[in-house]
Amino acid sequence: VYTALAVIIAFGVVYNSARIQLSERARELAGLRVLGFTRSEVSSVLLIELAAIVALAQPLGWMLGYLFSWSVVRGFESDLFRIPFVVNRSTFALASLVVLAVATL
């Protein structure tokens, strides 16, 4: 259930980022077409930029997710019980695979 929710959110974020990037750079991309770039070359420029954004956002997402999870666990602790905070490496790997899979769509 949570993986499906993560896929939907990741798809929305990546898709929205690509749409914003395309709309903000429409004039520049048209200028490249005027200079003689083919459609595939112009689209490769956009895809390379999107890949760079996804690659640079991965470590930031890991860090923010870890801190958010830690704060939620600490927030639910009380004098009566403690919740152990355990995050496996496979969690980070799964999150990265989901984002990379969605970005390649």
PDB file as gemmi writes it, atoms N, CA and C in Angstrom:
CRYST1    1.000    1.000    1.000  90.00  90.00  90.00 P 1                      
ATOM      1  N   VAL A   1       0.829  -1.186   0.000  1.00  0.00           N  
ATOM      2  CA  VAL A   1       0.000   0.000   0.000  1.00  0.00           C  
ATOM      3  C   VAL A   1       0.877   1.253   0.000  1.00  0.00           C  
ATOM      4  N   TYR A   2       1.889   1.265   0.872  1.00  0.00           N  
ATOM      5  CA  TYR A   2       2.740   2.445   0.964  1.00  0.00           C  
ATOM      6  C   TYR A   2       3.625   2.600  -0.266  1.00  0.00           C  
ATOM      7  N   THR A   3       4.003   1.482  -0.861  1.00  0.00           N  
ATOM      8  CA  THR A   3       4.810   1.561  -2.077  1.00  0.00           C  
ATOM      9  C   THR A   3       3.999   2.157  -3.217  1.00  0.00           C  
ATOM     10  N   ALA A   4       2.737   1.778  -3.318  1.00  0.00           N  
ATOM     11  CA  ALA A   4       1.875   2.345  -4.361  1.00  0.00           C  
ATOM     12  C   ALA A   4       1.694   3.842  -4.150  1.00  0.00           C  
ATOM     13  N   LEU A   5       1.525   4.245  -2.912  1.00  0.00           N  
ATOM     14  CA  LEU A   5       1.406   5.672  -2.613  1.00  0.00           C  
ATOM     15  C   LEU A   5       2.697   6.406  -2.967  1.00  0.00           C  
ATOM     16  N   ALA A   6       3.835   5.788  -2.672  1.00  0.00           N  
ATOM     17  CA  ALA A   6       5.125   6.395  -3.007  1.00  0.00           C  
ATOM     18  C   ALA A   6       5.292   6.531  -4.514  1.00  0.00           C  
ATOM     19  N   VAL A   7       4.844   5.524  -5.266  1.00  0.00           N  
ATOM     20  CA  VAL A   7       4.941   5.582  -6.728  1.00  0.00           C  
ATOM     21  C   VAL A   7       4.081   6.717  -7.269  1.00  0.00           C  
ATOM     22  N   ILE A   8       2.883   6.853  -6.750  1.00  0.00           N  
ATOM     23  CA  ILE A   8       1.982   7.912  -7.224  1.00  0.00           C  
ATOM     24  C   ILE A   8       2.561   9.290  -6.918  1.00  0.00           C  
ATOM     25  N   ILE A   9       3.069   9.470  -5.713  1.00  0.00           N  
ATOM     26  CA  ILE A   9       3.644  10.765  -5.343  1.00  0.00           C  
ATOM     27  C   ILE A   9       4.899  11.052  -6.159  1.00  0.00           C  
ATOM     28  N   ALA A  10       5.766  10.060  -6.314  1.00  0.00           N  
ATOM     29  CA  ALA A  10       6.996  10.256  -7.090  1.00  0.00           C  
ATOM     30  C   ALA A  10       6.674  10.581  -8.543  1.00  0.00           C  
ATOM     31  N   PHE A  11       5.691   9.889  -9.106  1.00  0.00           N  
ATOM     32  CA  PHE A  11       5.299  10.179 -10.486  1.00  0.00           C  
ATOM     33  C   PHE A  11       4.795  11.613 -10.608  1.00  0.00           C  
ATOM     34  N   GLY A  12       3.975  12.044  -9.671  1.00  0.00           N  
ATOM     35  CA  GLY A  12       3.457  13.411  -9.707  1.00  0.00           C  
ATOM     36  C   GLY A  12       4.558  14.445  -9.606  1.00  0.00           C  
ATOM     37  N   VAL A  13       5.523  14.213  -8.738  1.00  0.00           N  
ATOM     38  CA  VAL A  13       6.611  15.175  -8.556  1.00  0.00           C  
ATOM     39  C   VAL A  13       7.494  15.237  -9.797  1.00  0.00           C  
ATOM     40  N   VAL A  14       7.873  14.082 -10.329  1.00  0.00           N  
ATOM     41  CA  VAL A  14       8.750  14.060 -11.507  1.00  0.00           C  
ATOM     42  C   VAL A  14       8.031  14.635 -12.722  1.00  0.00           C  
ATOM     43  N   TYR A  15       6.774  14.264 -12.917  1.00  0.00           N  
ATOM     44  CA  TYR A  15       6.005  14.771 -14.054  1.00  0.00           C  
ATOM     45  C   TYR A  15       5.830  16.285 -13.956  1.00  0.00           C  
ATOM     46  N   ASN A  16       5.495  16.767 -12.771  1.00  0.00           N  
ATOM     47  CA  ASN A  16       5.308  18.203 -12.584  1.00  0.00           C  
ATOM     48  C   ASN A  16       6.615  18.955 -12.809  1.00  0.00           C  
ATOM     49  N   SER A  17       7.710  18.398 -12.346  1.00  0.00           N  
ATOM     50  CA  SER A  17       9.012  19.028 -12.556  1.00  0.00           C  
ATOM     51  C   SER A  17       9.348  19.113 -14.041  1.00  0.00           C  
ATOM     52  N   ALA A  18       9.070  18.049 -14.773  1.00  0.00           N  
ATOM     53  CA  ALA A  18       9.345  18.052 -16.212  1.00  0.00           C  
ATOM     54  C   ALA A  18       8.466  19.066 -16.942  1.00  0.00           C  
ATOM     55  N   ARG A  19       7.197  19.149 -16.558  1.00  0.00           N  
ATOM     56  CA  ARG A  19       6.292  20.115 -17.200  1.00  0.00           C  
ATOM     57  C   ARG A  19       6.715  21.556 -16.917  1.00  0.00           C  
ATOM     58  N   ILE A  20       7.100  21.839 -15.692  1.00  0.00           N  
ATOM     59  CA  ILE A  20       7.548  23.188 -15.344  1.00  0.00           C  
ATOM     60  C   ILE A  20       8.826  23.523 -16.097  1.00  0.00           C  
ATOM     61  N   GLN A  21       9.741  22.570 -16.155  1.00  0.00           N  
ATOM     62  CA  GLN A  21      10.998  22.786 -16.860  1.00  0.00           C  
ATOM     63  C   GLN A  21      10.739  23.063 -18.342  1.00  0.00           C  
ATOM     64  N   LEU A  22       9.823  22.331 -18.940  1.00  0.00           N  
ATOM     65  CA  LEU A  22       9.501  22.531 -20.350  1.00  0.00           C  
ATOM     66  C   LEU A  22       8.854  23.890 -20.580  1.00  0.00           C  
ATOM     67  N   SER A  23       7.928  24.280 -19.720  1.00  0.00           N  
ATOM     68  CA  SER A  23       7.237  25.551 -19.926  1.00  0.00           C  
ATOM     69  C   SER A  23       8.155  26.747 -19.678  1.00  0.00           C  
ATOM     70  N   GLU A  24       9.073  26.631 -18.720  1.00  0.00           N  
ATOM     71  CA  GLU A  24       9.980  27.744 -18.447  1.00  0.00           C  
ATOM     72  C   GLU A  24      11.046  27.896 -19.528  1.00  0.00           C  
ATOM     73  N   ARG A  25      11.389  26.825 -20.185  1.00  0.00           N  
ATOM     74  CA  ARG A  25      12.475  26.871 -21.158  1.00  0.00           C  
ATOM     75  C   ARG A  25      11.984  26.792 -22.595  1.00  0.00           C  
ATOM     76  N   ALA A  26      10.721  27.046 -22.833  1.00  0.00           N  
ATOM     77  CA  ALA A  26      10.158  26.901 -24.174  1.00  0.00           C  
ATOM     78  C   ALA A  26      10.864  27.809 -25.182  1.00  0.00           C  
ATOM     79  N   ARG A  27      11.138  29.037 -24.806  1.00  0.00           N  
ATOM     80  CA  ARG A  27      11.792  29.966 -25.737  1.00  0.00           C  
ATOM     81  C   ARG A  27      13.229  29.538 -26.021  1.00  0.00           C  
ATOM     82  N   GLU A  28      13.931  29.080 -24.997  1.00  0.00           N  
ATOM     83  CA  GLU A  28      15.307  28.622 -25.207  1.00  0.00           C  
ATOM     84  C   GLU A  28      15.338  27.388 -26.108  1.00  0.00           C  
ATOM     85  N   LEU A  29      14.394  26.490 -25.884  1.00  0.00           N  
ATOM     86  CA  LEU A  29      14.342  25.286 -26.711  1.00  0.00           C  
ATOM     87  C   LEU A  29      13.971  25.620 -28.150  1.00  0.00           C  
ATOM     88  N   ALA A  30      13.097  26.596 -28.327  1.00  0.00           N  
ATOM     89  CA  ALA A  30      12.764  27.038 -29.681  1.00  0.00           C  
ATOM     90  C   ALA A  30      13.990  27.662 -30.347  1.00  0.00           C  
ATOM     91  N   GLY A  31      14.788  28.373 -29.567  1.00  0.00           N  
ATOM     92  CA  GLY A  31      16.028  28.941 -30.101  1.00  0.00           C  
ATOM     93  C   GLY A  31      16.996  27.860 -30.552  1.00  0.00           C  
ATOM     94  N   LEU A  32      17.054  26.770 -29.806  1.00  0.00           N  
ATOM     95  CA  LEU A  32      17.905  25.655 -30.222  1.00  0.00           C  
ATOM     96  C   LEU A  32      17.414  25.045 -31.531  1.00  0.00           C  
ATOM     97  N   ARG A  33      16.097  24.963 -31.678  1.00  0.00           N  
ATOM     98  CA  ARG A  33      15.538  24.432 -32.933  1.00  0.00           C  
ATOM     99  C   ARG A  33      15.882  25.346 -34.103  1.00  0.00           C  
ATOM    100  N   VAL A  34      15.847  26.667 -33.869  1.00  0.00           N  
ATOM    101  CA  VAL A  34      16.192  27.622 -34.929  1.00  0.00           C  
ATOM    102  C   VAL A  34      17.662  27.482 -35.312  1.00  0.00           C  
ATOM    103  N   LEU A  35      18.503  27.184 -34.330  1.00  0.00           N  
ATOM    104  CA  LEU A  35      19.934  27.027 -34.596  1.00  0.00           C  
ATOM    105  C   LEU A  35      20.264  25.728 -35.324  1.00  0.00           C  
ATOM    106  N   GLY A  36      19.282  24.839 -35.462  1.00  0.00           N  
ATOM    107  CA  GLY A  36      19.509  23.629 -36.236  1.00  0.00           C  
ATOM    108  C   GLY A  36      19.507  22.339 -35.441  1.00  0.00           C  
ATOM    109  N   PHE A  37      19.210  22.414 -34.168  1.00  0.00           N  
ATOM    110  CA  PHE A  37      19.119  21.195 -33.369  1.00  0.00           C  
ATOM    111  C   PHE A  37      17.885  20.403 -33.795  1.00  0.00           C  
ATOM    112  N   THR A  38      18.010  19.092 -33.790  1.00  0.00           N  
ATOM    113  CA  THR A  38      16.858  18.254 -34.114  1.00  0.00           C  
ATOM    114  C   THR A  38      15.977  18.104 -32.869  1.00  0.00           C  
ATOM    115  N   ARG A  39      14.783  17.566 -33.080  1.00  0.00           N  
ATOM    116  CA  ARG A  39      13.877  17.362 -31.939  1.00  0.00           C  
ATOM    117  C   ARG A  39      14.476  16.408 -30.913  1.00  0.00           C  
ATOM    118  N   SER A  40      15.153  15.384 -31.385  1.00  0.00           N  
ATOM    119  CA  SER A  40      15.744  14.421 -30.452  1.00  0.00           C  
ATOM    120  C   SER A  40      16.881  15.053 -29.654  1.00  0.00           C  
ATOM    121  N   GLU A  41      17.636  15.946 -30.265  1.00  0.00           N  
ATOM    122  CA  GLU A  41      18.705  16.627 -29.531  1.00  0.00           C  
ATOM    123  C   GLU A  41      18.138  17.566 -28.473  1.00  0.00           C  
ATOM    124  N   VAL A  42      17.069  18.264 -28.810  1.00  0.00           N  
ATOM    125  CA  VAL A  42      16.435  19.163 -27.843  1.00  0.00           C  
ATOM    126  C   VAL A  42      15.822  18.359 -26.705  1.00  0.00           C  
ATOM    127  N   SER A  43      15.178  17.247 -27.026  1.00  0.00           N  
ATOM    128  CA  SER A  43      14.587  16.432 -25.959  1.00  0.00           C  
ATOM    129  C   SER A  43      15.665  15.784 -25.105  1.00  0.00           C  
ATOM    130  N   SER A  44      16.811  15.466 -25.702  1.00  0.00           N  
ATOM    131  CA  SER A  44      17.894  14.896 -24.896  1.00  0.00           C  
ATOM    132  C   SER A  44      18.443  15.923 -23.910  1.00  0.00           C  
ATOM    133  N   VAL A  45      18.441  17.197 -24.288  1.00  0.00           N  
ATOM    134  CA  VAL A  45      18.855  18.250 -23.350  1.00  0.00           C  
ATOM    135  C   VAL A  45      17.927  18.259 -22.140  1.00  0.00           C  
ATOM    136  N   LEU A  46      16.624  18.196 -22.386  1.00  0.00           N  
ATOM    137  CA  LEU A  46      15.661  18.179 -21.278  1.00  0.00           C  
ATOM    138  C   LEU A  46      15.797  16.924 -20.422  1.00  0.00           C  
ATOM    139  N   LEU A  47      15.980  15.778 -21.062  1.00  0.00           N  
ATOM    140  CA  LEU A  47      16.080  14.528 -20.311  1.00  0.00           C  
ATOM    141  C   LEU A  47      17.356  14.459 -19.478  1.00  0.00           C  
ATOM    142  N   ILE A  48      18.444  15.004 -19.993  1.00  0.00           N  
ATOM    143  CA  ILE A  48      19.692  15.023 -19.225  1.00  0.00           C  
ATOM    144  C   ILE A  48      19.549  15.932 -18.008  1.00  0.00           C  
ATOM    145  N   GLU A  49      18.887  17.071 -18.181  1.00  0.00           N  
ATOM    146  CA  GLU A  49      18.657  17.959 -17.040  1.00  0.00           C  
ATOM    147  C   GLU A  49      17.760  17.295 -15.999  1.00  0.00           C  
ATOM    148  N   LEU A  50      16.735  16.595 -16.453  1.00  0.00           N  
ATOM    149  CA  LEU A  50      15.847  15.901 -15.522  1.00  0.00           C  
ATOM    150  C   LEU A  50      16.591  14.789 -14.787  1.00  0.00           C  
ATOM    151  N   ALA A  51      17.461  14.076 -15.490  1.00  0.00           N  
ATOM    152  CA  ALA A  51      18.258  13.022 -14.852  1.00  0.00           C  
ATOM    153  C   ALA A  51      19.202  13.609 -13.808  1.00  0.00           C  
ATOM    154  N   ALA A  52      19.773  14.769 -14.098  1.00  0.00           N  
ATOM    155  CA  ALA A  52      20.662  15.417 -13.129  1.00  0.00           C  
ATOM    156  C   ALA A  52      19.889  15.848 -11.885  1.00  0.00           C  
ATOM    157  N   ILE A  53      18.693  16.375 -12.082  1.00  0.00           N  
ATOM    158  CA  ILE A  53      17.871  16.784 -10.940  1.00  0.00           C  
ATOM    159  C   ILE A  53      17.516  15.574 -10.077  1.00  0.00           C  
ATOM    160  N   VAL A  54      17.127  14.481 -10.720  1.00  0.00           N  
ATOM    161  CA  VAL A  54      16.766  13.265  -9.978  1.00  0.00           C  
ATOM    162  C   VAL A  54      17.981  12.724  -9.226  1.00  0.00           C  
ATOM    163  N   ALA A  55      19.139  12.713  -9.871  1.00  0.00           N  
ATOM    164  CA  ALA A  55      20.345  12.181  -9.224  1.00  0.00           C  
ATOM    165  C   ALA A  55      20.779  13.044  -8.041  1.00  0.00           C  
ATOM    166  N   LEU A  56      20.657  14.347  -8.171  1.00  0.00           N  
ATOM    167  CA  LEU A  56      21.058  15.230  -7.076  1.00  0.00           C  
ATOM    168  C   LEU A  56      20.034  15.252  -5.942  1.00  0.00           C  
ATOM    169  N   ALA A  57      18.786  14.956  -6.254  1.00  0.00           N  
ATOM    170  CA  ALA A  57      17.743  14.984  -5.228  1.00  0.00           C  
ATOM    171  C   ALA A  57      17.720  13.720  -4.374  1.00  0.00           C  
ATOM    172  N   GLN A  58      18.318  12.637  -4.847  1.00  0.00           N  
ATOM    173  CA  GLN A  58      18.295  11.378  -4.095  1.00  0.00           C  
ATOM    174  C   GLN A  58      18.899  11.511  -2.695  1.00  0.00           C  
ATOM    175  N   PRO A  59      20.138  11.974  -2.545  1.00  0.00           N  
ATOM    176  CA  PRO A  59      20.698  12.074  -1.188  1.00  0.00           C  
ATOM    177  C   PRO A  59      19.925  13.032  -0.283  1.00  0.00           C  
ATOM    178  N   LEU A  60      19.430  14.108  -0.844  1.00  0.00           N  
ATOM    179  CA  LEU A  60      18.630  15.043  -0.051  1.00  0.00           C  
ATOM    180  C   LEU A  60      17.343  14.375   0.431  1.00  0.00           C  
ATOM    181  N   GLY A  61      16.715  13.599  -0.436  1.00  0.00           N  
ATOM    182  CA  GLY A  61      15.506  12.873  -0.051  1.00  0.00           C  
ATOM    183  C   GLY A  61      15.775  11.827   1.012  1.00  0.00           C  
ATOM    184  N   TRP A  62      16.920  11.148   0.910  1.00  0.00           N  
ATOM    185  CA  TRP A  62      17.281  10.173   1.946  1.00  0.00           C  
ATOM    186  C   TRP A  62      17.413  10.861   3.296  1.00  0.00           C  
ATOM    187  N   MET A  63      18.116  11.981   3.307  1.00  0.00           N  
ATOM    188  CA  MET A  63      18.366  12.686   4.558  1.00  0.00           C  
ATOM    189  C   MET A  63      17.062  13.226   5.157  1.00  0.00           C  
ATOM    190  N   LEU A  64      16.243  13.861   4.335  1.00  0.00           N  
ATOM    191  CA  LEU A  64      14.985  14.407   4.845  1.00  0.00           C  
ATOM    192  C   LEU A  64      14.036  13.305   5.302  1.00  0.00           C  
ATOM    193  N   GLY A  65      13.985  12.202   4.569  1.00  0.00           N  
ATOM    194  CA  GLY A  65      13.142  11.079   4.973  1.00  0.00           C  
ATOM    195  C   GLY A  65      13.595  10.465   6.281  1.00  0.00           C  
ATOM    196  N   TYR A  66      14.902  10.339   6.450  1.00  0.00           N  
ATOM    197  CA  TYR A  66      15.450   9.798   7.693  1.00  0.00           C  
ATOM    198  C   TYR A  66      15.113  10.710   8.872  1.00  0.00           C  
ATOM    199  N   LEU A  67      15.320  12.010   8.696  1.00  0.00           N  
ATOM    200  CA  LEU A  67      15.031  12.959   9.777  1.00  0.00           C  
ATOM    201  C   LEU A  67      13.539  13.011  10.107  1.00  0.00           C  
ATOM    202  N   PHE A  68      12.697  12.956   9.085  1.00  0.00           N  
ATOM    203  CA  PHE A  68      11.255  12.965   9.320  1.00  0.00           C  
ATOM    204  C   PHE A  68      10.821  11.708  10.068  1.00  0.00           C  
ATOM    205  N   SER A  69      11.336  10.554   9.657  1.00  0.00           N  
ATOM    206  CA  SER A  69      10.990   9.303  10.334  1.00  0.00           C  
ATOM    207  C   SER A  69      11.453   9.317  11.783  1.00  0.00           C  
ATOM    208  N   TRP A  70      12.655   9.803  12.004  1.00  0.00           N  
ATOM    209  CA  TRP A  70      13.180   9.880  13.363  1.00  0.00           C  
ATOM    210  C   TRP A  70      12.311  10.785  14.232  1.00  0.00           C  
ATOM    211  N   SER A  71      11.897  11.937  13.677  1.00  0.00           N  
ATOM    212  CA  SER A  71      11.081  12.860  14.472  1.00  0.00           C  
ATOM    213  C   SER A  71       9.689  12.282  14.755  1.00  0.00           C  
ATOM    214  N   VAL A  72       9.131  11.523  13.829  1.00  0.00           N  
ATOM    215  CA  VAL A  72       7.830  10.891  14.070  1.00  0.00           C  
ATOM    216  C   VAL A  72       7.941   9.846  15.173  1.00  0.00           C  
ATOM    217  N   VAL A  73       8.990   9.029  15.118  1.00  0.00           N  
ATOM    218  CA  VAL A  73       9.181   8.006  16.149  1.00  0.00           C  
ATOM    219  C   VAL A  73       9.391   8.656  17.512  1.00  0.00           C  
ATOM    220  N   ARG A  74      10.195   9.688  17.563  1.00  0.00           N  
ATOM    221  CA  ARG A  74      10.431  10.375  18.840  1.00  0.00           C  
ATOM    222  C   ARG A  74       9.167  11.076  19.336  1.00  0.00           C  
ATOM    223  N   GLY A  75       8.348  11.535  18.436  1.00  0.00           N  
ATOM    224  CA  GLY A  75       7.107  12.195  18.831  1.00  0.00           C  
ATOM    225  C   GLY A  75       6.091  11.253  19.447  1.00  0.00           C  
ATOM    226  N   PHE A  76       6.124   9.984  19.062  1.00  0.00           N  
ATOM    227  CA  PHE A  76       5.177   9.009  19.600  1.00  0.00           C  
ATOM    228  C   PHE A  76       5.670   8.336  20.876  1.00  0.00           C  
ATOM    229  N   GLU A  77       6.901   8.582  21.260  1.00  0.00           N  
ATOM    230  CA  GLU A  77       7.406   7.978  22.493  1.00  0.00           C  
ATOM    231  C   GLU A  77       6.786   8.652  23.708  1.00  0.00           C  
ATOM    232  N   SER A  78       6.661   7.879  24.762  1.00  0.00           N  
ATOM    233  CA  SER A  78       6.175   8.422  26.031  1.00  0.00           C  
ATOM    234  C   SER A  78       6.906   7.707  27.162  1.00  0.00           C  
ATOM    235  N   ASP A  79       6.493   7.994  28.391  1.00  0.00           N  
ATOM    236  CA  ASP A  79       7.103   7.328  29.538  1.00  0.00           C  
ATOM    237  C   ASP A  79       6.719   5.856  29.609  1.00  0.00           C  
ATOM    238  N   LEU A  80       5.599   5.498  29.006  1.00  0.00           N  
ATOM    239  CA  LEU A  80       5.120   4.124  29.081  1.00  0.00           C  
ATOM    240  C   LEU A  80       5.759   3.194  28.054  1.00  0.00           C  
ATOM    241  N   PHE A  81       6.102   3.711  26.900  1.00  0.00           N  
ATOM    242  CA  PHE A  81       6.666   2.841  25.868  1.00  0.00           C  
ATOM    243  C   PHE A  81       7.628   3.614  24.977  1.00  0.00           C  
ATOM    244  N   ARG A  82       8.480   2.854  24.331  1.00  0.00           N  
ATOM    245  CA  ARG A  82       9.431   3.411  23.364  1.00  0.00           C  
ATOM    246  C   ARG A  82       9.308   2.622  22.067  1.00  0.00           C  
ATOM    247  N   ILE A  83       9.405   3.328  20.978  1.00  0.00           N  
ATOM    248  CA  ILE A  83       9.354   2.698  19.660  1.00  0.00           C  
ATOM    249  C   ILE A  83      10.777   2.670  19.118  1.00  0.00           C  
ATOM    250  N   PRO A  84      11.279   1.506  18.756  1.00  0.00           N  
ATOM    251  CA  PRO A  84      12.641   1.480  18.207  1.00  0.00           C  
ATOM    252  C   PRO A  84      12.674   2.104  16.812  1.00  0.00           C  
ATOM    253  N   PHE A  85      13.718   2.841  16.560  1.00  0.00           N  
ATOM    254  CA  PHE A  85      13.890   3.476  15.250  1.00  0.00           C  
ATOM    255  C   PHE A  85      14.903   2.658  14.460  1.00  0.00           C  
ATOM    256  N   VAL A  86      14.415   1.924  13.471  1.00  0.00           N  
ATOM    257  CA  VAL A  86      15.269   1.057  12.665  1.00  0.00           C  
ATOM    258  C   VAL A  86      15.010   1.361  11.197  1.00  0.00           C  
ATOM    259  N   VAL A  87      16.062   1.744  10.492  1.00  0.00           N  
ATOM    260  CA  VAL A  87      15.968   1.972   9.053  1.00  0.00           C  
ATOM    261  C   VAL A  87      17.057   1.133   8.392  1.00  0.00           C  
ATOM    262  N   ASN A  88      16.644   0.238   7.520  1.00  0.00           N  
ATOM    263  CA  ASN A  88      17.591  -0.631   6.823  1.00  0.00           C  
ATOM    264  C   ASN A  88      18.083   0.033   5.544  1.00  0.00           C  
ATOM    265  N   ARG A  89      19.208  -0.444   5.058  1.00  0.00           N  
ATOM    266  CA  ARG A  89      19.726   0.062   3.780  1.00  0.00           C  
ATOM    267  C   ARG A  89      18.785  -0.278   2.633  1.00  0.00           C  
ATOM    268  N   SER A  90      18.078  -1.378   2.776  1.00  0.00           N  
ATOM    269  CA  SER A  90      17.153  -1.774   1.713  1.00  0.00           C  
ATOM    270  C   SER A  90      16.021  -0.756   1.552  1.00  0.00           C  
ATOM    271  N   THR A  91      15.713  -0.031   2.611  1.00  0.00           N  
ATOM    272  CA  THR A  91      14.686   1.007   2.524  1.00  0.00           C  
ATOM    273  C   THR A  91      15.135   2.124   1.589  1.00  0.00           C  
ATOM    274  N   PHE A  92      16.385   2.538   1.736  1.00  0.00           N  
ATOM    275  CA  PHE A  92      16.921   3.573   0.855  1.00  0.00           C  
ATOM    276  C   PHE A  92      17.009   3.066  -0.584  1.00  0.00           C  
ATOM    277  N   ALA A  93      17.388   1.799  -0.738  1.00  0.00           N  
ATOM    278  CA  ALA A  93      17.487   1.221  -2.081  1.00  0.00           C  
ATOM    279  C   ALA A  93      16.118   1.153  -2.747  1.00  0.00           C  
ATOM    280  N   LEU A  94      15.101   0.742  -1.999  1.00  0.00           N  
ATOM    281  CA  LEU A  94      13.752   0.671  -2.558  1.00  0.00           C  
ATOM    282  C   LEU A  94      13.241   2.056  -2.942  1.00  0.00           C  
ATOM    283  N   ALA A  95      13.493   3.033  -2.090  1.00  0.00           N  
ATOM    284  CA  ALA A  95      13.066   4.400  -2.399  1.00  0.00           C  
ATOM    285  C   ALA A  95      13.750   4.909  -3.662  1.00  0.00           C  
ATOM    286  N   SER A  96      15.028   4.635  -3.794  1.00  0.00           N  
ATOM    287  CA  SER A  96      15.757   5.073  -4.988  1.00  0.00           C  
ATOM    288  C   SER A  96      15.260   4.363  -6.236  1.00  0.00           C  
ATOM    289  N   LEU A  97      14.991   3.071  -6.125  1.00  0.00           N  
ATOM    290  CA  LEU A  97      14.486   2.330  -7.279  1.00  0.00           C  
ATOM    291  C   LEU A  97      13.121   2.837  -7.721  1.00  0.00           C  
ATOM    292  N   VAL A  98      12.272   3.172  -6.764  1.00  0.00           N  
ATOM    293  CA  VAL A  98      10.946   3.705  -7.107  1.00  0.00           C  
ATOM    294  C   VAL A  98      11.088   5.025  -7.850  1.00  0.00           C  
ATOM    295  N   VAL A  99      11.923   5.918  -7.338  1.00  0.00           N  
ATOM    296  CA  VAL A  99      12.088   7.229  -7.978  1.00  0.00           C  
ATOM    297  C   VAL A  99      12.731   7.081  -9.352  1.00  0.00           C  
ATOM    298  N   LEU A 100      13.743   6.240  -9.473  1.00  0.00           N  
ATOM    299  CA  LEU A 100      14.393   6.051 -10.775  1.00  0.00           C  
ATOM    300  C   LEU A 100      13.453   5.395 -11.782  1.00  0.00           C  
ATOM    301  N   ALA A 101      12.645   4.449 -11.325  1.00  0.00           N  
ATOM    302  CA  ALA A 101      11.689   3.805 -12.229  1.00  0.00           C  
ATOM    303  C   ALA A 101      10.647   4.801 -12.714  1.00  0.00           C  
ATOM    304  N   VAL A 102      10.169   5.643 -11.821  1.00  0.00           N  
ATOM    305  CA  VAL A 102       9.170   6.636 -12.208  1.00  0.00           C  
ATOM    306  C   VAL A 102       9.786   7.681 -13.130  1.00  0.00           C  
ATOM    307  N   ALA A 103      11.035   8.046 -12.882  1.00  0.00           N  
ATOM    308  CA  ALA A 103      11.690   9.061 -13.712  1.00  0.00           C  
ATOM    309  C   ALA A 103      11.938   8.559 -15.129  1.00  0.00           C  
ATOM    310  N   THR A 104      12.092   7.254 -15.303  1.00  0.00           N  
ATOM    311  CA  THR A 104      12.325   6.732 -16.648  1.00  0.00           C  
ATOM    312  C   THR A 104      11.035   6.561 -17.442  1.00  0.00           C  
ATOM    313  N   LEU A 105       9.896   6.676 -16.783  1.00  0.00           N  
ATOM    314  CA  LEU A 105       8.627   6.586 -17.517  1.00  0.00           C  
ATOM    315  C   LEU A 105       8.513   7.800 -18.352  1.00  0.00           C  
TER     316      LEU A 105                                                      
END                                                                             
